[in-house]
Structures are given as C-alpha cells and as structure tokens.
C-alpha cells in the first residue's frame, strides 16, 4: 500500500491487511491561493509521477493513462 499525503500522523488513509506500507509526504496543494492552485496541483502531480517511477522502477506495470 502506498500513501501520498502530508504527514504520517495526518489524515492519511490506512488499509489493514496490506503486506507492505510505503509512505511519502507531499505538501497539501489546497492551501495555496486560487491564482496559483492549478500550477501547484500540476507540479505536485508531476512530482508524484516521478516519485512512483523512481521508487518502483519497473516493479509494477503502469498504464500511461492511469497516471
């Protein structure tokens, strides 16, 4: 199970039964002003995509449209 949220003690989801839990904190993009929200969400999406690619390097098949 992989969680991506701000802070391990925050409101991150937990799924019992998972064999391995991997956590990566990312800043909450919803706290920015409206003028920069799209830019911040887009940057965060790209950061998460890159982290997944680096972290799992071929361990899981990803559909290009699923990212």
N, C-alpha and C positions, 0 to 999 in steps of 0.2 A: 504494500500500500504506500502510495506516495501522497504526501500532503504538501500543498504550497499555500502558505498563509503567513500572516505577520505574527511571529512569536509562538513558540511551542506551547506556552501556557494560555494562549488566547482562545478564540472560538474556532479552533481547527477541528475538522471532523475526525472522528475515531471510528474505525471499523473493526470490531472484535473478530478474531479468527484469522486475521492476516498473519502470514508467517514472518514477514519482514516489514518493518515500518521505516520509511525514509522520510525525513522532514527537511524542508528547505524554506527558510523565511524569505518573504518578499515584502516590500513596503506596500501599505494599503493605498492604492491609487485613487480611492474615492474621497480622500481628504483634501484633494487639490481644488483650486478654483475652477469654475466652469470653462474659462478661456483656455486652460491647458489640459483639461481632462482627457480629451481624445489622444493628444500627444503622449500623455503619461501612460494611459492604458495600452496604447500601441507599443510603446517602449517596453513596458512590463511583459506584454505578450511575447515580444521578441526575446527578452531575457529568459523567460520560462522555456521557450522553444529551444534556445541554445543550451540551457542547463540540461534539459532532457536529452538532447543529442549527445552532449559530453558525458553525462552520467551513465547512460545506458549503452552507448556505442555499439549498436547492433544487437543488443540483448533482446530487444523486442521489436517486432515489425510494426512500423507506423505507416498508416495511410497518409499520403500527402494532404488530403483534405480534412483529416482528423485533427490536425494541429492548430 
